[in-house]
Amino acid sequence: MAAYRSAAGFQRVLHAVKHVCLSKQRCGVIICRYSTVYDPTEKTFDKILIANRGEIACRVIKTCKKMGIKTVAVHSDVDSSAVHVKMADEAVCVGPAPTNKSYLNMDAIMNAIKQTGAQAVHPGYGFLSENKEFAKRLDAEEAVKIAGEIGYPVMIKASAGGGGKGMRIAWNDEETREGFRFSSQEAASSFGDDRLLIEKFIDNPRHIEIQVLADKHGNALWLNERECSIQRRNQKVVEEAPSTFLDPDTRRAMGEQAVSLAKAVKYSSAGTVEFLVDSKKNFYFLEMNTRLQVEHPITECITGLDLVQQMIRIAMGYKLQHKQSDIPINGWAIESRVYAEDPYKSFGLPSIGRLSQYQEPLDLHNVRVDSGIEEGSDISIYYDPMISKLVTYGKTREEALKKMEEALDNYVIRGVTHNIPLLREIIVHPRFVSGDISTKFLPEVYPDGFKGHMLTAGERRELLATAAALYVAAQLRSQKFLGDLRVSVVPAESRQWELCVELDKGLHMLGVSRSGNNYTVEIDGEKVEVSGEWNLASALLPLTINGKHRTLQCLLRTAAGEITLQYLGTSFKLRVLSKLAASLSKHMPEKVPEDTSSILRSPMPGSVVAVSVKPGDNVAEGQEICVIEAMKMQNSMTAAKAAKVKSVHCKAGDTVGEGDLLVELE
């Protein structure tokens, strides 16, 4: 692993030079002497490029020579015989005489740095010495150099943060430059610290971490592991404790390494040591988080310890209350991070809004919800989009998974888009259930992005039958007040109806019969039995469908027969019609979809960080148009095709909503 700290400025070599100035007035001239105190044991640069000319370039070269540092001069065509060129060990021509084509030509100077292998740049004064863009490019090139030394792919990440913010994977030099830019900006925005780490990226590992506790008396212990491999954009989504992958020997080895690290740095408090683990159970140190982790509740569930209490006791100077032999693995715990995000966009782009309805599934046994919001709370663009941490516990992993499935179905969130559809699909996916996971689980399982739950033929019949039964129940309820039954095609007293239900542009003829709260729906010769209380005022719709308990949510129901049901975690839009209405619907004109290749709309609410084009510019396919930031995450918006920019509708600093027009192309 290599670390890189973003420079505060250009004066990198001055810290190695000690100036002693003696001056006195003599005939109106100030005489100044300085000495360079050089310590040969002090590590310094091998080669420095001076991005200037004239006396200041000569001045820097003199000190570099005394320190044993090789120098590179840059020059224009007309300066090829200048004194600073003769003094330097190497010289590179950076262009013709005009300064904007030579000494201010950043591209040429960057090429000179690469060509000569200079490790640092002294800008002198004037020219580029106070150009912040030049400073950023120098830092990015240093990152490229480090990445090259490590070997691609590399991970660029914020040294002060977590949660996936300020993290990028780079597979080549260009991605390193781009990743450095975005990561440093996100790090500064999220943590007030733009320093970055660059480390080797291990492809397709597991991400497993060890929870440690250490007091101020030299005692430390490990509280077993947490499996954190299910991630999107390098941020954890689903965690569990313990891991299905570790055997007792590997668990013990990782725990002992984590404790050794905590003791070596004399750490005291709760902390987490993170590892990457390969398919052969080899584990590699990633980092130590000296704080309470988001996913700490699952450790509390399987150990019975209150980690916050332990941190407070340690801070007060008390010794640990437990020994390593006292720490159990008691059962299984799973945590799902519930976010205000649209899972259908890159596995989760932020969503904002007010929680118009919010109901946590706390009436279920062995369910814990850690949240800081309530019905009526606002989810804004300024902070992390997490709504809550949903934790379920069971004596076995199977019990914990079943409880999580039930809890997600019973979690009511209205007013913002959320990621429950994705969470539910993850926990029931065969690969996850079998424990066959890695940090690439999501892109491998959903290579074309998350599309929601794919209905089987049986599930489709269940959904259609539920929509039909719900519609009839609502119409019967209305009949009590209005004396009207819109779905009757035979006398109402026969309690039988014929309906047409539209789903995914397909029309399905259904026969519905009712007995009390029980409905029998016939679809394509198959019968579906649906029963329940049919409380239309409740957010939840607990039903029994063909003998199986299901909890659905009715998200929308209109007088026109439009019904949106949340079924198996995913929302489905249906429309219930009479036979006559269904026969006429095919004559309705269809809405032509918008051609989105010539327009760029904001995929989420946020703020415009940068706009890279102006009207009249020619852009290539995939070229960056602008950057949108939401909840401390930056997203580069690119052109869908090669075209000319027709108009720009935003500027840096603007606040935009989801779907707002940003740029038009010709």
C-alpha positions as CSV (number, residue, x, y, z in Angstrom):
1,M,0.0,0.0,0.0
2,A,1.3,3.5,-0.8
3,A,0.0,6.7,0.7
4,Y,-0.2,10.0,-1.1
5,R,-1.0,13.3,0.6
6,S,-2.3,16.0,-1.5
7,A,0.1,19.0,-1.4
8,A,-1.0,22.3,0.2
9,G,1.0,24.2,-2.4
10,F,4.0,24.1,-4.7
11,Q,6.8,24.9,-2.2
12,R,7.7,21.3,-1.7
13,V,11.5,21.7,-1.5
14,L,11.6,24.7,0.7
15,H,11.2,22.6,3.9
16,A,14.5,21.0,3.1
17,V,16.3,24.3,3.0
18,K,17.3,26.4,6.0
19,H,17.9,30.1,5.3
20,V,20.1,32.2,7.4
21,C,19.8,35.8,6.3
22,L,22.3,38.5,7.4
23,S,21.7,42.0,6.0
24,K,23.0,45.5,6.4
25,Q,22.6,48.8,4.6
26,R,25.6,49.6,2.4
27,C,25.4,52.4,-0.1
28,G,21.7,51.9,-0.4
29,V,22.2,48.2,-1.3
30,I,21.1,45.4,0.9
31,I,23.6,42.5,1.0
32,C,22.0,39.2,2.0
33,R,23.9,36.0,2.6
34,Y,22.3,32.6,3.2
35,S,23.7,29.2,4.0
36,T,22.2,25.8,3.0
37,V,22.5,23.4,5.9
38,Y,22.5,20.0,4.1
39,D,22.1,16.8,6.1
40,P,23.1,13.9,3.9
41,T,21.1,11.5,6.1
42,E,17.9,13.5,5.4
43,K,15.8,12.0,2.6
44,T,15.0,14.4,-0.2
45,F,14.1,14.4,-3.9
46,D,16.4,13.0,-6.6
47,K,15.2,15.4,-9.3
48,I,13.3,18.7,-9.3
49,L,11.9,20.6,-12.3
50,I,11.9,24.4,-12.1
51,A,8.9,25.7,-13.9
52,N,10.3,29.2,-14.4
53,R,13.2,31.1,-16.0
54,G,15.8,33.8,-15.2
55,E,17.2,34.6,-11.8
56,I,14.6,32.7,-9.8
57,A,15.3,29.5,-11.7
58,C,19.0,30.1,-11.2
59,R,18.4,30.7,-7.5
60,V,16.5,27.4,-7.0
61,I,19.1,25.5,-9.0
62,K,22.0,26.7,-6.7
63,T,20.3,25.3,-3.6
64,C,19.4,22.1,-5.3
65,K,23.0,21.6,-6.4
66,K,24.2,22.1,-2.8
67,M,21.6,19.5,-1.6
68,G,22.7,17.0,-4.3
69,I,19.4,17.2,-6.2
70,K,19.5,17.0,-10.0
71,T,17.6,19.8,-11.8
72,V,15.5,20.2,-14.9
73,A,15.1,23.5,-16.6
74,V,12.3,24.4,-19.0
75,H,12.7,27.0,-21.7
76,S,11.2,28.6,-24.7
77,D,12.8,28.6,-28.1
78,V,14.5,32.0,-27.5
79,D,15.8,30.9,-24.1
80,S,17.7,27.9,-25.3
81,S,21.0,29.4,-24.3
82,A,19.8,31.2,-21.2
83,V,21.9,30.9,-18.0
84,H,19.3,28.8,-16.1
85,V,19.3,26.3,-19.0
86,K,23.1,26.0,-18.8
87,M,23.1,25.6,-15.0
88,A,20.5,22.7,-14.9
89,D,21.4,19.1,-15.4
90,E,18.7,18.7,-18.0
91,A,16.6,21.1,-20.1
92,V,13.4,20.7,-22.0
93,C,11.9,23.1,-24.6
94,V,8.3,23.8,-23.8
95,G,7.3,26.0,-26.8
96,P,7.9,29.3,-28.7
97,A,8.6,32.7,-27.1
98,P,5.1,33.9,-26.1
99,T,4.6,32.9,-22.5
100,N,1.2,31.5,-23.0
101,K,2.8,29.0,-25.4
102,S,5.7,28.1,-23.2
103,Y,6.1,29.0,-19.5
104,L,2.3,29.1,-19.1
105,N,1.7,26.0,-21.2
106,M,0.7,23.5,-18.5
107,D,0.4,20.6,-21.0
108,A,4.0,21.1,-22.2
109,I,5.3,21.4,-18.6
110,M,3.4,18.3,-17.6
111,N,5.0,16.5,-20.5
112,A,8.4,17.7,-19.4
113,I,7.8,16.3,-16.0
114,K,6.9,12.9,-17.4
115,Q,9.8,13.0,-19.9
116,T,12.4,13.7,-17.3
117,G,11.0,11.8,-14.4
118,A,11.1,14.8,-12.1
119,Q,9.8,14.0,-8.6
120,A,8.7,17.6,-7.7
121,V,8.2,21.0,-9.3
122,H,9.4,24.4,-8.0
123,P,7.4,27.1,-9.7
124,G,9.5,30.1,-8.6
125,Y,7.3,33.2,-8.7
126,G,5.0,34.6,-11.3
127,F,4.0,32.4,-14.2
128,L,2.2,29.3,-12.8
129,S,3.4,29.7,-9.2
130,E,-0.1,30.6,-7.8
131,N,-2.2,28.7,-10.3
132,K,-4.4,26.3,-8.4
133,E,-5.2,24.3,-11.5
134,F,-1.6,23.6,-12.1
135,A,-1.3,22.5,-8.4
136,K,-4.2,20.1,-8.9
137,R,-2.6,18.7,-12.1
138,L,0.7,18.1,-10.4
139,D,-1.0,16.3,-7.6
140,A,-2.9,14.1,-10.1
141,E,0.3,13.3,-11.9
142,E,1.9,12.3,-8.6
143,A,-1.0,10.0,-8.1
144,V,-0.5,8.5,-11.5
145,K,3.1,7.9,-10.7
146,I,2.3,6.1,-7.5
147,A,-0.4,4.1,-9.2
148,G,2.1,3.0,-11.8
149,E,4.6,1.9,-9.1
150,I,1.9,-0.1,-7.3
151,G,0.5,-1.6,-10.5
152,Y,-3.1,-1.3,-11.8
153,P,-5.8,-1.6,-10.8
154,V,-5.6,0.7,-7.7
155,M,-8.1,2.0,-5.2
156,I,-8.0,5.8,-4.6
157,K,-9.8,6.7,-1.4
158,A,-10.1,9.4,1.3
159,S,-7.8,8.9,4.2
160,A,-10.1,10.6,6.6
161,G,-13.4,9.0,5.6
162,G,-15.5,6.0,4.8
163,G,-19.0,5.1,3.6
164,G,-17.8,4.9,0.0
165,K,-17.3,8.7,-0.3
166,G,-14.1,9.8,-1.9
167,M,-13.4,6.3,-3.3
168,R,-12.6,5.4,-7.0
169,I,-11.2,2.3,-8.7
170,A,-8.7,3.2,-11.4
171,W,-7.6,0.7,-14.1
172,N,-5.3,3.1,-16.1
173,D,-3.6,6.5,-15.9
174,E,-6.6,8.5,-17.2
175,E,-8.9,6.9,-14.7
176,T,-6.4,7.7,-11.9
177,R,-6.4,11.4,-12.9
178,E,-10.2,11.5,-13.0
179,G,-10.5,9.5,-9.8
180,F,-8.0,11.7,-8.0
181,R,-10.0,14.8,-8.9
182,F,-13.4,13.4,-7.8
183,S,-12.0,11.6,-4.7
184,S,-10.2,14.7,-3.4
185,Q,-13.2,16.9,-4.0
186,E,-15.6,14.4,-2.3
187,A,-13.1,14.0,0.6
188,A,-12.9,17.7,1.2
189,S,-16.6,18.1,1.0
190,S,-17.5,15.1,3.2
191,F,-14.6,15.2,5.8
192,G,-12.9,18.5,5.5
193,D,-9.7,16.7,4.5
194,D,-8.6,16.1,0.9
195,R,-5.8,13.7,1.7
196,L,-6.0,10.5,-0.2
197,L,-4.6,6.9,0.0
198,I,-3.7,4.9,-3.1
199,E,-3.5,1.1,-2.6
200,K,-3.6,-2.0,-4.7
201,F,-7.1,-3.0,-5.6
202,I,-7.8,-6.7,-5.1
203,D,-10.4,-7.9,-7.6
204,N,-13.4,-9.9,-6.4
205,P,-12.5,-10.3,-2.7
206,R,-14.6,-10.5,0.3
207,H,-14.6,-7.6,2.7
208,I,-14.5,-8.9,6.2
209,E,-13.8,-6.8,9.3
210,I,-13.0,-7.5,12.9
211,Q,-14.5,-5.5,15.8
212,V,-12.0,-4.8,18.6
213,L,-12.2,-3.3,22.1
214,A,-9.1,-2.0,23.8
215,D,-8.8,-0.2,27.2
216,K,-6.1,2.2,28.5
217,H,-4.5,-0.6,30.6
218,G,-3.1,-2.6,27.7
219,N,-6.1,-5.0,27.4
220,A,-7.7,-5.8,24.1
221,L,-10.0,-8.3,22.6
222,W,-11.8,-9.1,19.4
223,L,-15.6,-9.4,19.1
224,N,-15.6,-11.7,16.0
225,E,-16.2,-10.7,12.4
226,R,-18.7,-8.9,10.2
227,E,-19.2,-9.9,6.5
228,C,-19.5,-6.6,4.5
229,S,-19.0,-7.8,1.0
230,I,-22.4,-6.7,-0.5
231,Q,-21.5,-3.2,-1.7
232,R,-22.4,-0.6,-4.3
233,R,-20.0,2.2,-5.2
234,N,-17.6,0.8,-2.5
235,Q,-20.3,1.4,0.2
236,K,-21.7,-1.4,2.2
237,V,-25.4,-2.2,1.7
238,V,-26.0,-5.5,3.5
239,E,-23.8,-6.8,6.4
240,E,-24.0,-9.9,8.5
241,A,-22.3,-11.5,11.5
242,P,-20.7,-13.9,11.6
243,S,-19.4,-14.6,8.1
244,T,-20.4,-17.8,6.3
245,F,-16.9,-18.0,4.9
246,L,-14.6,-18.1,7.9
247,D,-13.5,-21.2,9.7
248,P,-12.5,-21.1,13.4
249,D,-8.8,-21.0,12.6
250,T,-9.0,-18.1,10.1
251,R,-11.4,-16.2,12.4
252,R,-8.9,-16.6,15.3
253,A,-5.9,-15.6,13.1
254,M,-7.7,-12.4,11.9
255,G,-8.9,-11.6,15.4
256,E,-5.4,-11.9,16.8
257,Q,-3.9,-9.8,14.1
258,A,-6.5,-7.1,14.8
259,V,-5.8,-7.1,18.5
260,S,-2.0,-7.0,17.8
261,L,-2.5,-3.9,15.7
262,A,-4.6,-2.2,18.3
263,K,-2.0,-2.9,21.0
264,A,0.9,-1.8,18.8
265,V,-0.6,1.7,18.3
266,K,-1.8,1.8,22.0
267,Y,-5.4,2.2,20.8
268,S,-8.1,2.6,23.4
269,S,-11.9,2.4,22.5
270,A,-14.0,0.4,20.0
271,G,-12.4,0.1,16.6
272,T,-12.7,-1.9,13.5
273,V,-9.8,-3.6,11.5
274,E,-10.9,-4.2,7.9
275,F,-9.5,-7.0,5.7
276,L,-9.8,-8.2,2.2
277,V,-10.0,-12.0,2.0
278,D,-9.4,-14.0,-1.1
279,S,-10.9,-17.3,-2.1
280,K,-8.2,-19.3,-0.3
281,K,-8.9,-17.5,2.9
282,N,-5.7,-15.4,2.7
283,F,-6.4,-12.1,4.3
284,Y,-4.9,-8.6,3.7
285,F,-5.0,-5.6,6.0
286,L,-7.0,-2.8,4.5
287,E,-7.4,-0.1,7.2
288,M,-8.4,0.5,10.8
289,N,-11.4,2.6,11.5
290,T,-10.9,4.3,14.9
291,R,-14.6,4.8,15.5
292,L,-18.0,3.1,15.8
293,Q,-19.0,1.5,12.5
294,V,-22.4,1.9,10.9
295,E,-22.8,-1.9,11.1
296,H,-22.0,-2.2,14.8
297,P,-25.5,-3.4,15.7
298,I,-25.0,-6.9,14.3
299,T,-22.0,-7.4,16.5
300,E,-24.1,-6.3,19.5
301,C,-26.7,-8.9,18.5
302,I,-24.4,-11.9,18.4
303,T,-22.3,-10.9,21.5
304,G,-24.8,-9.2,23.7
305,L,-22.4,-6.3,24.3
306,D,-23.5,-2.6,24.1
307,L,-20.5,-1.1,22.2
308,V,-21.4,2.5,23.0
309,Q,-21.4,1.6,26.7
310,Q,-18.0,-0.1,26.3
311,M,-16.6,3.0,24.7
312,I,-17.8,5.2,27.5
313,R,-16.4,2.9,30.2
314,I,-13.0,2.8,28.4
315,A,-13.0,6.6,28.1
316,M,-13.5,6.8,31.8
317,G,-10.4,4.7,32.3
318,Y,-12.0,1.5,33.4
319,K,-10.6,-1.9,32.4
320,L,-12.4,-4.2,30.0
321,Q,-15.1,-6.3,31.8
322,H,-14.6,-9.4,29.6
323,K,-11.9,-11.8,28.5
324,Q,-11.5,-13.2,25.1
325,S,-13.0,-16.5,26.2
326,D,-16.2,-14.6,27.3
327,I,-17.0,-13.5,23.8
328,P,-19.6,-15.8,22.1
329,I,-21.0,-16.1,18.6
330,N,-24.6,-16.4,19.7
331,G,-26.9,-16.7,16.7
332,W,-26.9,-14.7,13.5
333,A,-27.6,-11.1,12.7
334,I,-28.2,-9.3,9.3
335,E,-28.3,-5.6,8.7
336,S,-29.8,-3.9,5.6
337,R,-29.0,-0.2,5.1
338,V,-32.3,1.5,4.0
339,Y,-31.4,4.5,1.9
340,A,-33.4,7.2,0.2
341,E,-32.1,6.1,-3.2
342,D,-33.4,5.0,-6.5
343,P,-32.0,1.4,-6.9
344,Y,-32.8,1.3,-10.6
345,K,-30.2,4.0,-11.2
346,S,-26.6,2.7,-10.7
347,F,-27.9,0.6,-7.8
348,G,-28.9,3.8,-6.0
349,L,-28.8,7.5,-6.9
350,P,-30.0,9.8,-4.1
351,S,-33.7,10.7,-3.7
352,I,-35.0,13.7,-1.7
353,G,-38.4,14.6,-0.3
354,R,-40.5,14.5,2.8
355,L,-41.6,11.3,4.5
356,S,-45.3,11.6,4.0
357,Q,-45.8,8.2,5.7
358,Y,-43.3,6.2,7.7
359,Q,-43.8,3.0,9.7
360,E,-41.0,0.8,11.0
361,P,-41.7,-2.9,11.4
362,L,-41.0,-2.8,15.1
363,D,-44.0,-5.0,16.0
364,L,-42.1,-8.0,14.6
365,H,-40.0,-10.2,17.0
366,N,-36.2,-10.0,16.7
367,V,-36.3,-6.9,14.6
368,R,-34.2,-3.8,15.4
369,V,-34.4,-0.4,13.6
370,D,-31.7,2.3,14.2
371,S,-33.0,5.5,12.7
372,G,-33.0,9.2,13.3
373,I,-36.1,10.2,11.3
374,E,-39.8,10.1,11.7
375,E,-42.9,10.7,9.6
376,G,-42.7,14.2,8.3
377,S,-38.9,14.3,8.3
378,D,-37.1,15.8,5.2
379,I,-34.4,14.0,3.3
380,S,-32.2,16.7,1.8
381,I,-29.4,16.8,-0.7
382,Y,-26.9,18.0,1.9
383,Y,-26.4,14.8,4.0
384,D,-26.1,11.1,3.7
385,P,-29.3,9.5,2.3
386,M,-29.5,6.8,4.9
387,I,-33.0,6.4,6.4
388,S,-32.3,3.6,8.9
389,K,-30.4,0.4,9.6
390,L,-32.8,-2.5,9.7
391,V,-31.4,-5.4,11.7
392,T,-32.9,-8.9,12.1
393,Y,-31.7,-11.7,14.4
394,G,-32.2,-15.5,14.4
395,K,-30.7,-18.5,16.1
396,T,-29.6,-19.5,12.6
397,R,-28.8,-17.6,9.4
398,E,-31.9,-19.0,7.8
399,E,-34.1,-17.6,10.6
400,A,-32.4,-14.2,10.3
401,L,-32.9,-14.1,6.5
402,K,-36.6,-15.0,6.8
403,K,-37.1,-12.4,9.4
404,M,-35.4,-9.8,7.2
405,E,-37.6,-10.7,4.3
406,E,-40.7,-10.2,6.5
407,A,-39.4,-6.9,8.0
408,L,-38.7,-5.4,4.5
409,D,-42.2,-6.3,3.4
410,N,-43.6,-4.6,6.5
411,Y,-41.5,-1.4,6.2
412,V,-43.7,1.5,5.1
413,I,-41.9,4.4,3.4
414,R,-43.7,7.0,1.4
415,G,-42.6,10.4,0.0
416,V,-39.1,9.4,-1.2
417,T,-37.8,6.7,-3.4
418,H,-36.0,4.0,-1.4
419,N,-33.8,0.9,-1.9
420,I,-36.0,-1.7,-0.3
421,P,-36.7,-3.4,-3.7
422,L,-32.9,-4.0,-4.1
423,L,-32.4,-5.1,-0.5
424,R,-35.2,-7.7,-0.7
425,E,-33.8,-9.1,-3.9
426,I,-30.4,-9.4,-2.4
427,I,-31.4,-11.4,0.6
428,V,-33.5,-13.9,-1.4
429,H,-31.1,-14.4,-4.2
430,P,-29.7,-18.0,-4.4
431,R,-26.1,-16.8,-4.4
432,F,-26.6,-14.8,-1.3
433,V,-28.6,-17.5,0.5
434,S,-25.8,-20.0,-0.2
435,G,-23.1,-17.5,1.0
436,D,-21.5,-17.3,-2.5
437,I,-20.7,-13.5,-2.3
438,S,-17.9,-11.0,-2.9
439,T,-17.6,-7.3,-3.4
440,K,-18.6,-7.8,-7.0
441,F,-21.9,-9.5,-6.1
442,L,-24.1,-6.7,-7.5
443,P,-22.5,-6.1,-10.9
444,E,-22.2,-9.9,-11.4
445,V,-25.8,-10.7,-10.5
446,Y,-27.2,-7.6,-12.2
447,P,-24.7,-6.9,-15.1
448,D,-27.3,-4.6,-16.8
449,G,-28.3,-2.9,-13.6
450,F,-31.1,-3.6,-11.2
451,K,-34.4,-4.1,-12.8
452,G,-36.6,-5.1,-9.9
453,H,-38.1,-8.5,-9.1
454,M,-38.6,-10.6,-12.2
455,L,-42.0,-12.3,-11.8
456,T,-42.4,-16.0,-12.3
457,A,-45.6,-17.3,-14.0
458,G,-47.0,-18.2,-10.6
459,E,-46.1,-14.9,-9.0
460,R,-47.6,-13.0,-11.9
461,R,-50.9,-14.8,-11.4
462,E,-50.8,-14.0,-7.6
463,L,-50.2,-10.3,-8.4
464,L,-53.0,-10.1,-11.0
465,A,-55.4,-12.0,-8.7
466,T,-54.6,-9.6,-5.8
467,A,-55.2,-6.5,-7.9
468,A,-58.5,-7.9,-9.1
469,A,-59.7,-8.9,-5.6
470,L,-58.6,-5.5,-4.2
471,Y,-60.5,-3.7,-6.9
472,V,-63.7,-5.6,-6.3
473,A,-63.3,-5.1,-2.5
474,A,-63.0,-1.4,-3.0
475,Q,-65.9,-1.3,-5.4
476,L,-68.1,-3.3,-3.0
477,R,-67.1,-0.8,-0.2
478,S,-68.1,2.1,-2.4
479,Q,-71.4,0.4,-3.3
480,K,-72.4,0.6,0.3
481,F,-72.2,4.4,0.1
482,L,-73.0,5.1,-3.6
483,G,-75.3,2.3,-4.6
484,D,-73.2,1.6,-7.7
485,L,-71.0,-1.3,-8.7
486,R,-68.9,-0.5,-11.7
487,V,-67.5,-4.0,-12.3
488,S,-70.8,-5.9,-12.5
489,V,-71.5,-7.6,-15.8
490,V,-73.9,-10.1,-14.2
491,P,-76.3,-9.4,-11.3
492,A,-74.4,-8.3,-8.3
493,E,-76.1,-10.8,-6.0
494,S,-74.4,-13.6,-7.9
495,R,-71.1,-12.4,-6.4
496,Q,-69.2,-13.1,-9.7
497,W,-67.4,-10.6,-11.9
498,E,-65.4,-10.5,-15.1
499,L,-62.5,-8.1,-15.3
500,C,-59.5,-7.3,-17.4
501,V,-56.2,-6.5,-15.7
502,E,-53.3,-4.8,-17.5
503,L,-49.7,-5.5,-16.4
504,D,-46.6,-4.6,-18.4
505,K,-48.7,-3.7,-21.4
506,G,-50.3,-7.2,-21.4
507,L,-54.1,-7.6,-20.9
508,H,-55.4,-10.6,-18.8
509,M,-59.0,-11.7,-18.6
510,L,-60.0,-12.7,-15.1
511,G,-63.0,-14.3,-13.5
512,V,-63.6,-13.3,-9.8
513,S,-65.9,-14.9,-7.3
514,R,-66.3,-13.9,-3.6
515,S,-67.3,-15.5,-0.4
516,G,-67.0,-13.2,2.5
517,N,-63.3,-12.0,2.6
518,N,-62.2,-14.8,0.4
519,Y,-61.8,-14.4,-3.4
520,T,-61.3,-17.0,-6.0
521,V,-59.7,-15.6,-9.2
522,E,-59.5,-17.7,-12.4
523,I,-56.6,-16.7,-14.8
524,D,-55.9,-18.8,-17.9
525,G,-57.6,-21.8,-16.4
526,E,-55.6,-21.5,-13.1
527,K,-57.4,-20.6,-9.9
528,V,-55.8,-18.4,-7.3
529,E,-57.3,-18.1,-3.7
530,V,-56.8,-14.7,-2.1
531,S,-58.1,-13.9,1.4
532,G,-57.5,-11.2,4.0
533,E,-59.1,-8.4,6.0
534,W,-59.0,-5.9,3.1
535,N,-58.5,-2.9,5.3
536,L,-58.2,-0.3,2.5
537,A,-57.1,2.4,5.0
538,S,-54.1,0.5,6.2
539,A,-50.6,0.9,4.6
540,L,-50.1,-2.8,4.8
541,L,-52.1,-5.5,3.1
542,P,-51.5,-8.8,4.8
543,L,-53.0,-11.6,2.7
544,T,-53.0,-15.3,2.3
545,I,-52.5,-16.3,-1.4
546,N,-52.9,-20.0,-2.2
547,G,-52.1,-20.8,1.4
548,K,-48.9,-18.6,1.6
549,H,-48.8,-15.6,3.8
550,R,-47.8,-12.4,1.9
551,T,-47.6,-8.8,3.0
552,L,-48.2,-6.3,0.2
553,Q,-48.5,-2.6,0.2
554,C,-51.0,-0.6,-1.9
555,L,-49.1,2.5,-3.0
556,L,-51.7,3.9,-5.3
557,R,-55.4,3.2,-6.0
558,T,-57.5,5.5,-8.2
559,A,-61.1,5.6,-9.3
560,A,-59.9,4.9,-12.8
561,G,-58.7,1.4,-11.8
562,E,-55.0,2.3,-11.5
563,I,-53.4,0.3,-8.8
564,T,-49.7,0.2,-7.7
565,L,-48.8,-2.7,-5.5
566,Q,-45.5,-3.4,-3.7
567,Y,-45.2,-7.1,-4.0
568,L,-42.1,-9.1,-3.1
569,G,-40.4,-5.8,-2.5
570,T,-40.9,-4.3,-6.0
571,S,-43.6,-1.9,-7.1
572,F,-45.8,-3.0,-9.9
573,K,-48.3,-0.7,-11.8
574,L,-51.5,-2.4,-12.8
575,R,-54.8,-1.2,-14.3
576,V,-58.2,-3.0,-13.7
577,L,-60.7,-2.5,-16.5
578,S,-64.2,-3.8,-17.4
579,K,-64.4,-5.9,-20.6
580,L,-65.8,-2.9,-22.5
581,A,-63.1,-0.5,-21.3
582,A,-60.4,-3.0,-22.2
583,S,-61.8,-3.4,-25.7
584,L,-61.7,0.3,-26.2
585,S,-58.2,0.9,-24.7
586,K,-56.4,-0.5,-27.7
587,H,-57.6,2.5,-29.7
588,M,-56.0,5.0,-27.3
589,P,-52.9,6.7,-28.8
590,E,-49.6,5.8,-27.2
591,K,-47.2,8.4,-25.9
592,V,-44.0,8.6,-27.9
593,P,-41.0,8.3,-25.7
594,E,-38.6,11.3,-25.5
595,D,-35.4,11.1,-27.5
596,T,-32.9,11.4,-24.7
597,S,-29.7,11.2,-26.8
598,S,-29.8,15.0,-27.5
599,I,-30.6,16.2,-24.0
600,L,-28.9,15.8,-20.7
601,R,-31.2,15.8,-17.6
602,S,-30.1,15.5,-14.0
603,P,-30.6,11.9,-12.8
604,M,-31.1,13.1,-9.2
605,P,-31.5,16.2,-7.1
606,G,-28.3,18.0,-6.3
607,S,-26.0,20.9,-7.0
608,V,-23.9,21.6,-10.1
609,V,-20.2,21.4,-9.2
610,A,-18.8,22.2,-12.7
611,V,-19.9,22.7,-16.3
612,S,-17.3,21.7,-18.8
613,V,-18.9,22.9,-22.0
614,K,-20.4,26.0,-23.6
615,P,-22.8,26.5,-26.6
616,G,-21.0,25.8,-29.8
617,D,-18.6,23.3,-28.4
618,N,-18.2,19.9,-30.1
619,V,-18.2,17.0,-27.7
620,A,-17.3,13.3,-28.2
621,E,-19.4,10.4,-27.0
622,G,-18.7,9.8,-23.3
623,Q,-17.1,13.3,-22.8
624,E,-17.8,14.9,-19.5
625,I,-20.5,17.6,-19.8
626,C,-20.9,18.6,-16.1
627,V,-20.6,17.3,-12.6
628,I,-23.5,16.9,-10.2
629,E,-23.0,16.5,-6.5
630,A,-25.7,15.0,-4.2
631,M,-25.2,13.9,-0.6
632,K,-21.4,14.4,-0.8
633,M,-21.1,12.1,-3.9
634,Q,-20.0,13.5,-7.2
635,N,-21.4,12.2,-10.5
636,S,-19.9,12.9,-13.9
637,M,-22.5,13.5,-16.6
638,T,-21.4,12.6,-20.1
639,A,-22.6,13.0,-23.7
640,A,-24.6,10.1,-25.1
641,K,-23.3,10.8,-28.6
642,A,-20.8,12.9,-30.5
643,A,-22.6,16.2,-31.2
644,K,-22.4,20.0,-31.0
645,V,-23.7,21.8,-27.8
646,K,-26.8,23.7,-28.6
647,S,-27.5,25.3,-25.2
648,V,-26.5,25.1,-21.6
649,H,-29.2,25.5,-18.9
650,C,-27.1,25.4,-15.7
651,K,-24.0,26.8,-14.2
652,A,-21.7,25.9,-11.3
653,G,-23.4,26.4,-8.0
654,D,-27.0,25.9,-9.3
655,T,-29.3,23.6,-7.4
656,V,-31.2,21.2,-9.7
657,G,-34.0,18.7,-9.3
658,E,-34.3,15.2,-10.7
659,G,-35.2,15.4,-14.4
660,D,-34.1,19.1,-14.8
661,L,-32.7,19.9,-18.2
662,L,-29.0,20.6,-18.0
663,V,-27.7,20.7,-21.6
664,E,-29.1,20.3,-25.1
665,L,-27.1,18.9,-28.0
666,E,-27.8,19.4,-31.7
